[in-house]
Amino acid sequence: NATAFSSLDRPQLPQVLQQSYIFPSSISAMEATITERGITSRHLLIGLPSGAILSLPKALLDPRRPEIPTEQSRCTDTRRAIHQL
């Protein structure tokens, strides 16, 4: 199909999926969780210098996650916040 692909065209540049994050304090250790069968969601465990351990869902760090919330997710988040009050 000449309309979908042509070997004479230059290849498209690859899309790079990456993001940078700023953490509010220093990090002394970091590791991803693993499970025996890989059924549960993975988390990133962050060790802080104070001895505390912080667990962040890996889905939160996914670069493909939309940066701008959709109208439906905004409505859901608002209902959840009101319900918690």
C-alpha positions as a Markdown table, in Angstrom:
| # | Residue | x | y | z |
|---|---|---|---|---|
| 1 | Asn | 0.0 | 0.0 | 0.0 |
| 2 | Ala | 1.8 | 3.1 | -1.2 |
| 3 | Thr | -0.3 | 5.5 | 0.8 |
| 4 | Ala | 0.7 | 3.8 | 4.1 |
| 5 | Phe | 4.4 | 3.2 | 3.6 |
| 6 | Ser | 7.1 | 4.0 | 1.1 |
| 7 | Ser | 10.7 | 2.8 | 1.2 |
| 8 | Leu | 11.8 | 6.1 | -0.4 |
| 9 | Asp | 10.6 | 8.2 | 2.5 |
| 10 | Arg | 12.9 | 9.0 | 5.4 |
| 11 | Pro | 12.1 | 7.0 | 8.6 |
| 12 | Gln | 10.3 | 8.9 | 11.3 |
| 13 | Leu | 12.3 | 9.9 | 14.3 |
| 14 | Pro | 11.8 | 7.6 | 17.3 |
| 15 | Gln | 9.5 | 8.9 | 20.0 |
| 16 | Val | 11.4 | 9.1 | 23.3 |
| 17 | Leu | 9.3 | 8.4 | 26.4 |
| 18 | Gln | 11.1 | 9.7 | 29.5 |
| 19 | Gln | 10.4 | 12.1 | 32.3 |
| 20 | Ser | 12.4 | 13.6 | 35.1 |
| 21 | Tyr | 11.2 | 13.9 | 38.7 |
| 22 | Ile | 12.3 | 16.1 | 41.6 |
| 23 | Phe | 12.2 | 14.5 | 45.0 |
| 24 | Pro | 11.9 | 16.8 | 48.0 |
| 25 | Ser | 14.6 | 15.2 | 50.1 |
| 26 | Ser | 17.7 | 13.1 | 49.6 |
| 27 | Ile | 17.3 | 9.4 | 48.8 |
| 28 | Ser | 19.6 | 6.8 | 50.4 |
| 29 | Ala | 18.2 | 3.7 | 48.6 |
| 30 | Met | 15.8 | 2.8 | 45.9 |
| 31 | Glu | 14.4 | -0.6 | 44.6 |
| 32 | Ala | 11.4 | -2.0 | 42.8 |
| 33 | Thr | 9.3 | -4.6 | 44.4 |
| 34 | Ile | 8.9 | -8.1 | 42.9 |
| 35 | Thr | 6.5 | -10.9 | 43.6 |
| 36 | Glu | 6.7 | -14.6 | 43.0 |
| 37 | Arg | 4.1 | -14.8 | 40.3 |
| 38 | Gly | 4.0 | -11.1 | 39.2 |
| 39 | Ile | 0.3 | -10.8 | 39.9 |
| 40 | Thr | 0.3 | -7.7 | 42.2 |
| 41 | Ser | 1.1 | -4.2 | 41.0 |
| 42 | Arg | 4.8 | -3.2 | 41.3 |
| 43 | His | 5.9 | -0.4 | 43.6 |
| 44 | Leu | 9.1 | 1.6 | 44.0 |
| 45 | Leu | 10.5 | 1.5 | 47.5 |
| 46 | Ile | 12.5 | 4.6 | 48.4 |
| 47 | Gly | 14.7 | 4.6 | 51.5 |
| 48 | Leu | 15.1 | 8.0 | 53.2 |
| 49 | Pro | 18.1 | 9.1 | 55.3 |
| 50 | Ser | 15.7 | 9.3 | 58.4 |
| 51 | Gly | 15.1 | 5.5 | 58.1 |
| 52 | Ala | 11.6 | 5.9 | 56.7 |
| 53 | Ile | 10.5 | 3.9 | 53.6 |
| 54 | Leu | 8.3 | 5.4 | 51.0 |
| 55 | Ser | 6.3 | 3.3 | 48.5 |
| 56 | Leu | 5.3 | 4.8 | 45.2 |
| 57 | Pro | 3.3 | 2.8 | 42.6 |
| 58 | Lys | 5.3 | 2.3 | 39.4 |
| 59 | Ala | 2.3 | 3.3 | 37.4 |
| 60 | Leu | 2.7 | 6.8 | 38.8 |
| 61 | Leu | 6.1 | 7.1 | 37.2 |
| 62 | Asp | 5.0 | 5.7 | 33.8 |
| 63 | Pro | 6.1 | 8.3 | 31.1 |
| 64 | Arg | 3.0 | 7.3 | 29.0 |
| 65 | Arg | 0.7 | 8.4 | 31.7 |
| 66 | Pro | -1.2 | 11.5 | 30.6 |
| 67 | Glu | 0.0 | 14.7 | 32.2 |
| 68 | Ile | -3.3 | 16.6 | 31.8 |
| 69 | Pro | -6.2 | 14.8 | 33.6 |
| 70 | Thr | -9.3 | 14.1 | 31.5 |
| 71 | Glu | -12.7 | 15.6 | 32.3 |
| 72 | Gln | -13.9 | 12.2 | 33.5 |
| 73 | Ser | -10.9 | 11.7 | 35.8 |
| 74 | Arg | -11.4 | 15.2 | 37.3 |
| 75 | Cys | -15.0 | 14.4 | 38.1 |
| 76 | Thr | -14.0 | 11.1 | 39.7 |
| 77 | Asp | -11.3 | 12.7 | 41.7 |
| 78 | Thr | -13.6 | 15.4 | 42.9 |
| 79 | Arg | -16.2 | 12.9 | 44.0 |
| 80 | Arg | -13.6 | 10.9 | 45.8 |
| 81 | Ala | -12.3 | 14.0 | 47.6 |
| 82 | Ile | -15.9 | 15.0 | 48.6 |
| 83 | His | -16.6 | 11.4 | 49.8 |
| 84 | Gln | -13.5 | 11.5 | 52.1 |
| 85 | Leu | -14.8 | 14.7 | 53.8 |
